[in-house]
Amino acid sequence: RELGRAEAALAAKSRKPILPSKHFINQYLESFAEDPIRKILEKESEGDVDEKENGVDLTGFSRAKQGLLDENYESIIDACTEEIEAANKGSTSQLARLLRGTFYALRKEQDKSMEDLTVLIDDETTDSKVKVNALIKRASLYVQMCKDPKKDPELSLADFAKAVELEPDNSDIYNHRGQVHLLIEEMN
């Protein structure tokens, strides 16, 4: 088992980052019922708001949201990067960083994903729903990256504990924490 992990790590370092299938991405995104970006998209679809029709230029984050709706997933990282690099440091920048971190993880660019998620977690101004989502995703990444089989589960479970402190009623925490317990073969 350890040999397989080592060989997989070597193969992963030399592969070109690509996104998984649209079906896989949709299933992954659906596994986050409390995702703040998903909530925004649901709210906007109820109001049937379309920035393009109002003559407003779409920002990087707006284009990223449109990419989600259109399943044009290849465009999302670039659109989010544009939003992050823009002068505004408000909530759309946080959401763009969360979405970019998510898509880096989906492309198996785990170090980049970890960096984006950690920036959000360490920033005291980050919205709590964004922070909790980032904590859940980083917790899962610790186990997926498998840099230290003894320490990674501890770091992962610490992130879940922090998420529970911030939003104890968020069902995503418990769902993804349960998956991590299965991955580390810890079942109680």
N, C-alpha and C positions, 0 to 999 in steps of 0.2 A: 504494500500500500504506500509506504514512504517512497519507494523507488518510482512508482507511478506518479506521485505528486512532483517529485524532482524532475522527471522527464517532461511532465506537463508544463512546469514552470519554464524550462528551457525552450520548449516549443513556443510558448506564449510570448517570450521576449523577441522572437524573430518574426512574428506574424504581423501583417498589416492590419491596423484596426478597421474592422467592419461591423456594421450593425447586424444583429440577428434578424430573423424574419419579422415582417409586420405583425404576424399572429403572435409571436413570442413577445414583442414589444407591447402589444395591446394587452396581453395577459399579465405582463409584469405591471404595467400602469394600473390595470384594474385591481391589482392586489393591494393598492393603497386607497382605501375608501375615503380617508380623511386628507388626502393630498391637497394642499392649498391651491395648486394650479388647476387641478381637476375641479375643485369647488368654484373657482373663478370661471372656468369654461362652462360649467353647468349654469351658473348664474347669468352669464352673458347669453347663453342660448335661450334661456327663459325670456330675457328682455329683447332678444333678436337684434343685438347691437352689431353693426358692421361699420368699422372705422373707415373703410375704403369708400363706402357710399356717401359719407359725410364730407368727403374731400380732404380728410386728414391723412397725412403721410403716416404710414405704419412705422412704428419704432421697431428696434431689434426684437424686443420682447413680444410685441404684437405680431410680428412675422413668425416668431417661434410658436406662439399660440396657434396661428393659422396653420403652421406646419403640422402641429399636433392634430388639428381638426381634419386636415387634408391627408393625413398619414404621409406627409412629405418629411420623413424623419431625418433624412440626410441634411436638410437645411437648418436643423435646430441648433446645433452647436455654434455654427457661424453667426446666426441671428442672436443667440444669447451672448456670445462674446462681444458683438457690437454694442449690445445694451450695457454690458458690464463696463466696457471701456468708455462709454459715453460719460459726460460730466455728472449726470445725476446719480446719486447714491441712495435713492429711496427704495421703496418696496419693490418696484419693478426690477431693480438691479438685484435685489435679494432673490426674487423669484427666478430671474434669468440664471443666476448662479446655481440655484437649486436644480433647475431643469438641465443646465449644462452638466452639472455633476452627475445627474441621473443618466444622461446619455453617454457621458464618458464611461460610466460603469457598464452600461449596456454594450459599449464597444470594447470592453475589457481593457480600457485605459484606466486601470484602477488607481494608480498614483495621482493622476490628474483629478479623478473623481474625489479621492480622499482629500486632496488639497482644497477643492471647492467646498466640500461639505464641512471641513474643519474651519475654514474662514467663516462660514455662516454660524457654526456652533460657538466659536470663540468671540464673535462680535456681539457685544451686549445690546446693540440696537436691533438685532435681528428679531423679527416678529416671532412670537412663541410657536405658532403653527408651522412656520417655515423651519424653525430650529428643531422642533420635534421630528419633522419629516427627515431633516438632515441627520439627526441622531439615529433614527431607525435605519436609514440607508448606510450610514457609516458603520453602525454595529454589524450589519450583514457583511459589509466589505471586509472588516477585520477577519472574519472567518473565511471568506472567499479567497483573500489574498494569501492566507496561511504562511505568514512570515515566521511566526513563532507559535507552534501548536499548543504550547502551554499558556502563553500570555494572551494570545488573540481572543480566546473565549472570555477571559477576564475583562479585557478591554470592551469587547462586544456587550457583555452583560452590564458593564458599568454605564455604557451609553443608553441601554434600555432603561436602566434604573433612573438615570437623569431625565429621560423622556417621560417616565411615569410621574416623576416629581412635578414636571411642567404641565402635563395633561393626562391625569390618571384615567379619564374617560375615553381616551383615543384608542379605538379598537385595533388600529394598525400596529400599535406597540406589541400587543399580546399575540397577534397573528404572526408577525415576523420574529418575535422572540421565540415562539414555539417552533418555527422553522429552524432557527439557529440551534435550539436544543436538539432537534432531530439530526442536524448536520454534525454536531459534536458528540452525537450518540449519548446524550445525557437525557434520559427519560425518567421522570418521577411520577 
